Each structure stands twice: as structure tokens, then as C-alpha cells.
Amino acid sequence: MQPGKRLRTGVKALRSFLVIKLKGILYLEFRLLWYYEAVE
């Protein structure tokens, strides 16, 4: 396996990890906003 291919795989994994993390944060923020709207 070439070093370049391994690096690209790592970048792809990191990107998907960041996307999942970002979606989780957005989801949590949305839930908090919805909760506060419901409480009001």
C-alpha cells in the first residue's frame, strides 16, 4: 500500500468523522432550541 493512498484514506475517515460530529452538534442545538420554544 502506498503512503499516499493511506493518507487519503485517513483524510476520508477524518472528514466523515467531522461530518458526524457537526451533525450531532447541529442536532443538539436544534433540540435545545425546540425545547426552549416549547417551554415558553
Backbone hydrogen bonds in HBPLUS format (Angstrom, degrees):
<---DONOR---> <-ACCEPTOR-->    atom                        ^
c    i                          cat <-CA-CA->   ^        H-A-AA   ^      H-
h    n   atom  resd res      DA  || num        DHA   H-A  angle D-A-AA Bond
n    s   type  num  typ     dist DA aas  dist angle  dist       angle   num
A0006-ARG N   A0002-GLN O   3.20 MM   4  6.54 157.7  2.25 151.5 157.5     1
A0007-LEU N   A0003-PRO O   2.96 MM   4  6.19 156.4  2.01 150.7 157.2     2
A0008-ARG N   A0004-GLY O   2.99 MM   4  6.21 157.6  2.04 146.3 152.1     3
A0009-THR N   A0005-LYS O   3.00 MM   4  6.25 153.3  2.07 145.0 152.1     4
A0010-GLY N   A0006-ARG O   2.98 MM   4  6.25 153.6  2.05 145.5 152.8     5
A0011-VAL N   A0007-LEU O   2.88 MM   4  6.19 155.0  1.94 150.9 157.8     6
A0012-LYS N   A0008-ARG O   2.93 MM   4  6.16 156.9  1.99 146.8 153.0     7
A0013-ALA N   A0009-THR O   2.96 MM   4  6.20 158.4  2.01 147.9 153.5     8
A0014-LEU N   A0010-GLY O   2.87 MM   4  6.06 158.0  1.92 147.9 154.5     9
A0015-ARG N   A0011-VAL O   2.84 MM   4  6.03 156.7  1.90 148.1 154.5    10
A0016-SER N   A0012-LYS O   3.01 MM   4  6.25 163.9  2.04 150.0 153.7    11
A0017-PHE N   A0013-ALA O   2.94 MM   4  6.10 151.8  2.02 143.8 152.3    12
A0018-LEU N   A0014-LEU O   2.89 MM   4  6.16 155.9  1.95 149.4 155.5    13
A0019-VAL N   A0015-ARG O   2.93 MM   4  6.19 154.7  1.99 149.1 156.4    14
A0020-ILE N   A0016-SER O   3.00 MM   4  6.22 160.8  2.03 147.2 151.7    15
A0021-LYS N   A0017-PHE O   2.94 MM   4  6.17 158.9  1.98 147.8 154.1    16
A0022-LEU N   A0018-LEU O   2.80 MM   4  5.98 161.2  1.83 150.2 155.3    17
A0023-LYS N   A0019-VAL O   2.88 MM   4  6.09 161.5  1.92 150.7 155.7    18
A0024-GLY N   A0020-ILE O   2.93 MM   4  6.12 154.6  2.00 146.0 153.2    19
A0025-ILE N   A0021-LYS O   2.98 MM   4  6.29 155.0  2.05 149.8 156.0    20
A0026-LEU N   A0022-LEU O   2.92 MM   4  6.17 166.9  1.93 155.0 158.4    21
A0027-TYR N   A0023-LYS O   2.86 MM   4  5.96 157.2  1.91 146.6 153.5    22
A0028-LEU N   A0024-GLY O   2.93 MM   4  6.14 157.3  1.98 145.3 151.2    23
A0029-GLU N   A0025-ILE O   2.93 MM   4  6.17 163.1  1.96 153.3 157.7    24
A0030-PHE N   A0026-LEU O   2.89 MM   4  6.05 158.3  1.93 148.1 154.5    25
A0031-ARG N   A0027-TYR O   2.92 MM   4  6.15 156.9  1.97 147.7 154.0    26
A0032-LEU N   A0028-LEU O   2.93 MM   4  6.21 155.9  1.99 149.4 155.8    27
A0033-LEU N   A0029-GLU O   2.91 MM   4  6.16 163.5  1.94 153.1 157.2    28
A0034-TRP N   A0030-PHE O   2.88 MM   4  6.08 164.9  1.91 151.6 156.1    29
A0035-TYR N   A0031-ARG O   2.85 MM   4  6.02 151.2  1.93 143.5 152.0    30
A0036-TYR N   A0032-LEU O   2.93 MM   4  6.21 161.8  1.96 153.2 157.0    31
A0037-GLU N   A0033-LEU O   2.90 MM   4  6.13 155.6  1.96 150.5 157.8    32
A0038-ALA N   A0034-TRP O   2.95 MM   4  6.14 151.3  2.04 144.0 151.6    33
A0039-VAL N   A0035-TYR O   2.96 MM   4  6.23 148.9  2.06 147.1 155.8    34
A0040-GLU N   A0036-TYR O   3.08 MM   4  6.25 157.5  2.13 147.7 152.5    35
